[in-house]
Structures are given as C-alpha cells and as structure tokens.
Amino acid sequence: MASQTARAREVLSRHADELRVRFGLKQLSVGYLRSGDSLSGQVGIVCFVGPGEGVQGLDGVPKEIEGVPVQVIRLGEKFSPR
C-alpha cells in the first residue's frame, strides 16, 4: 500500500498544475477511492469539487493518469475538506 501511495503522490506532483488550470480543480489529494458509500481500498488521486467550483469540463478529467486512478468527488454546501 505504501508503494501505491508514493507512486500516486509522484504522479500528482507532476500533474497537479495541469489539473488545476485545465479543469478548475482546487483541492487535490492522494487517498482511498470511494465506491458508493464506502472506501474501495484502492489508492488514487482524489479531486474535490465544491458547489459551483470547477464545473467546466469535469467530464474530461481523466479516469487515470500514468496508471494511477483518478476520482472526482463533488462536495455539498456544508462539507469542506481539511
């Protein structure tokens, strides 16, 4: 698991600026991906999008980058990541 996390961090560091500029994403992290209401156990890049943020072209966000899965999570009005 540690090697998956390290790899995801390396890939995110190389592509974070592009994700922010191209898709308007602001909160990017490495963590466990969600499957429904639970964690999948798979590590990847997680992109948090608040209400009204980064809505342009979210469908174009890649599903994976350099073999690391990417997930976009839309946050509600009252939730914000730490």
Protein Blocks (a to p, Z undefined) as FASTA:
>chain_A
ZZmmmmmmmmmmmmmmmmmmmnopabdcdddddehjbcehiacddddddehiakgoklmp
cfbeehiacddddddfkbccZZ
